[in-house]
Amino acid sequence: MMPTIDIRDTHAYPIMILLSFAAGLLAQYILGRQRGVTRQTAGLTALACFLFPCAGALLLTWITSGGRSFGFSSLGGLVGMYVGGAVVAAAARLPQSLTARDITLVLPLMYSISKVGCLLAGCCAGRPWDGILSVTYLTEEGTRTVLAVPLLETICFLMIFLLGMWMHARGWRYAVHIVFILAMLTKCGLDFARASHEGQLLSLTQILCLVLMLADGAVLVWRQIQRRRMPPFPL
């Protein structure tokens, strides 16, 4: 039986966004404390990773709309979160790679929770579909039944988060890169199922995901080159 969600008057979206930040920043704080970061620095990192993503999310939608409107872009928030972490890491003289690692590991959890808000608010809806994983929305104009893309994103990104934490606990060297690539591929792939994707070869979101994957690949290659240039013994 397809669930029916009344989106004519819902306040679930901002609540789930705040819950996603609370869960993600708490997880990031714990990861930072586990590697010896002081409470003050871990708290400042969490604060920066709240303020900068909010600014980045609003700024990206403002830029892509030609300065006509504001919204909340997940990719803008992602970039803002890395910028916030980098600023605090530079100020506290922490390794940028470790701060970026913590952010990457918790981002799938944050995104997973936030997409529950999208599901309940009716945004990011999928193409018309009345089969498995469909949802019916009750709107001012009537009802519409679509593929529940936000639900798919919630499930997929929660699995990526759990996989990432398992790999991190096992000490996998490339755990962070695997998590990042899986997240970008999942985001890019599921975007094809959105109603907003109709008539497009690639959406702006997909292009940005591809650019971010290429950037991550470049960072990985650069680190491999740097590692090979290092002397086998300290000089």
matplotlib code that plots the C-alpha trace (Angstrom):
import matplotlib.pyplot as plt

x = [0.0, 1.4, 1.7, 0.0, 1.6, -0.2, 2.3, -0.1, 1.0, 4.2, 7.1, 9.1, 11.7, 13.5, 13.2, 15.0, 17.7, 18.4, 18.4, 20.8, 23.2, 22.9, 23.6, 26.5, 28.2, 28.0, 29.6, 32.2, 32.9, 33.3, 35.7, 37.8, 38.0, 39.0, 42.1, 43.1, 41.6, 40.7, 37.1, 37.4, 38.8, 36.3, 33.5, 34.7, 35.0, 31.4, 30.2, 32.1, 30.7, 27.2, 27.6, 29.7, 27.4, 24.3, 26.1, 27.3, 23.9, 22.2, 25.0, 24.9, 21.2, 21.5, 24.2, 22.5, 19.3, 21.0, 20.5, 16.7, 16.1, 17.5, 17.2, 19.1, 21.5, 23.0, 26.1, 26.5, 26.3, 28.9, 31.4, 30.7, 31.3, 34.8, 35.6, 34.5, 36.6, 39.6, 39.3, 39.3, 42.0, 44.3, 43.6, 44.2, 47.1, 45.5, 46.2, 43.7, 43.5, 42.2, 39.6, 38.4, 38.4, 36.0, 33.7, 33.6, 32.7, 29.8, 28.3, 26.4, 24.7, 23.7, 22.4, 20.5, 18.6, 17.9, 16.3, 13.6, 12.6, 12.6, 10.3, 7.9, 7.9, 7.4, 10.5, 13.1, 10.3, 10.8, 9.2, 5.5, 5.5, 2.8, 4.9, 7.2, 8.8, 6.2, 4.6, 1.4, 1.4, -1.7, -1.4, -3.6, -4.1, -5.0, -2.8, 0.3, 2.0, 5.8, 8.9, 10.1, 13.6, 14.3, 13.5, 16.0, 18.6, 18.0, 18.5, 21.5, 23.4, 22.7, 24.3, 27.3, 27.7, 27.6, 30.1, 32.4, 32.4, 33.1, 36.0, 37.3, 37.2, 39.1, 41.8, 41.2, 43.6, 41.3, 38.0, 37.5, 37.9, 35.6, 32.9, 33.2, 33.1, 30.2, 28.3, 28.9, 28.0, 24.8, 23.8, 24.6, 22.7, 19.6, 19.3, 18.2, 15.1, 14.0, 11.1, 13.3, 15.8, 13.4, 14.7, 18.3, 21.4, 23.1, 21.8, 23.9, 24.0, 25.4, 28.0, 29.1, 29.3, 31.5, 33.8, 34.0, 34.9, 37.6, 39.0, 39.0, 40.8, 43.4, 44.0, 44.5, 46.9, 48.8, 49.2, 50.4, 53.1, 54.1, 54.3, 56.7, 58.9, 59.4, 62.7, 62.4, 64.0, 63.8, 66.8]
y = [0.0, 3.4, 5.9, 9.2, 12.3, 15.6, 18.3, 21.3, 22.2, 20.6, 21.8, 18.5, 19.8, 22.3, 19.9, 17.1, 19.5, 20.5, 16.8, 16.0, 18.7, 17.6, 13.9, 14.7, 17.3, 15.1, 12.2, 14.6, 15.8, 12.2, 11.4, 14.4, 13.6, 10.1, 11.3, 13.7, 17.0, 19.3, 19.9, 23.5, 22.8, 20.0, 22.3, 25.1, 22.7, 21.6, 25.2, 26.1, 23.0, 24.3, 27.9, 27.5, 24.8, 27.0, 29.8, 27.6, 26.0, 29.4, 30.9, 28.1, 28.3, 32.1, 31.8, 29.1, 31.1, 34.2, 36.0, 35.6, 33.3, 31.4, 27.8, 25.0, 23.1, 19.9, 20.3, 23.9, 22.7, 20.0, 22.5, 24.9, 22.2, 21.4, 25.1, 25.5, 22.5, 23.8, 27.2, 25.8, 23.3, 26.1, 28.3, 25.4, 24.0, 20.6, 18.3, 19.3, 15.6, 14.4, 17.1, 16.4, 12.7, 13.2, 15.4, 12.9, 10.0, 11.9, 13.6, 10.5, 10.3, 14.0, 13.6, 10.5, 12.2, 15.4, 13.4, 12.3, 15.9, 16.1, 13.0, 14.5, 17.9, 16.6, 18.3, 16.5, 14.3, 11.5, 10.9, 9.7, 6.1, 4.0, 0.8, -0.3, 2.6, 5.1, 7.8, 9.7, 13.4, 15.3, 18.9, 21.9, 20.8, 17.2, 14.1, 13.0, 9.6, 9.6, 7.5, 8.2, 9.3, 10.9, 7.5, 5.8, 8.4, 7.9, 4.2, 4.4, 7.1, 5.4, 2.2, 4.3, 5.8, 2.5, 1.0, 4.0, 3.7, 0.0, 0.6, 3.3, 1.0, -1.6, 0.9, 0.8, 3.3, 4.4, 4.3, 8.1, 8.1, 5.1, 6.8, 10.0, 8.3, 6.1, 9.1, 11.1, 8.2, 7.5, 11.2, 11.4, 8.2, 8.9, 12.3, 10.6, 9.5, 13.0, 14.7, 17.8, 15.8, 15.4, 17.0, 17.1, 15.1, 16.0, 18.2, 20.8, 18.5, 15.7, 17.9, 19.1, 15.5, 14.6, 17.6, 16.7, 13.0, 14.2, 16.5, 13.6, 11.4, 14.1, 14.5, 10.7, 10.6, 13.6, 11.9, 8.7, 10.7, 12.5, 9.3, 7.8, 10.8, 10.6, 9.0, 5.5, 6.7, 10.0, 12.2]
z = [0.0, -1.0, 1.9, 1.5, 2.9, 3.3, 2.4, 2.5, 5.9, 7.2, 9.3, 9.2, 6.8, 9.0, 12.0, 10.1, 8.8, 12.4, 13.5, 10.7, 11.8, 15.5, 14.6, 12.2, 14.3, 17.4, 15.4, 14.2, 17.7, 18.9, 16.1, 16.8, 20.5, 19.7, 17.9, 20.7, 19.7, 22.6, 23.6, 22.6, 19.2, 18.6, 19.6, 17.3, 14.4, 15.0, 15.1, 11.9, 10.3, 11.1, 10.0, 6.9, 5.3, 5.9, 4.2, 1.4, 0.9, 0.5, -1.6, -4.2, -4.8, -5.0, -7.6, -9.7, -9.7, -11.0, -7.7, -7.8, -4.9, -1.9, -1.1, 0.6, -1.6, -0.2, -2.4, -1.3, 2.3, 1.6, 0.2, 3.0, 5.6, 4.2, 4.1, 7.7, 8.8, 6.9, 8.5, 12.1, 11.2, 9.9, 13.0, 15.4, 13.4, 12.9, 10.0, 7.2, 6.1, 9.4, 9.7, 6.1, 7.0, 9.9, 7.8, 5.0, 7.3, 8.9, 5.8, 4.7, 8.1, 7.9, 4.3, 5.2, 8.0, 6.0, 3.2, 5.6, 5.7, 1.9, 1.9, 4.3, 2.7, -0.9, -2.3, -4.5, -5.7, -8.2, -11.6, -11.7, -10.4, -8.7, -8.1, -5.3, -3.4, -4.5, -2.4, -2.8, -1.9, -1.0, -2.3, -2.8, -6.4, -5.6, -5.3, -7.2, -6.9, -7.5, -6.9, -3.3, -4.3, -0.9, 0.8, -1.5, -0.7, 3.1, 2.8, 0.5, 2.4, 5.8, 4.4, 3.1, 6.5, 8.3, 5.7, 6.2, 10.0, 9.7, 7.3, 9.6, 12.6, 10.6, 9.7, 5.9, 4.3, 1.5, 3.6, 3.2, -0.5, -0.9, 1.2, -0.8, -4.2, -3.2, -2.0, -5.2, -7.4, -5.5, -5.5, -9.2, -10.1, -8.1, -9.7, -12.9, -11.1, -10.1, -11.9, -12.2, -14.3, -17.3, -20.5, -19.2, -20.2, -16.9, -14.1, -12.4, -9.3, -11.4, -13.0, -9.6, -8.3, -11.2, -10.6, -6.9, -7.8, -10.2, -7.5, -5.0, -7.5, -8.1, -4.3, -4.0, -7.0, -5.6, -2.2, -3.8, -5.7, -2.5, -0.6, -3.2, -3.1, 0.7, 1.8, 3.3, 6.6, 8.5, 7.6]

ax = plt.figure().add_subplot(projection="3d")
ax.plot(x, y, z, "-o")
ax.set_aspect("equal")
plt.show()
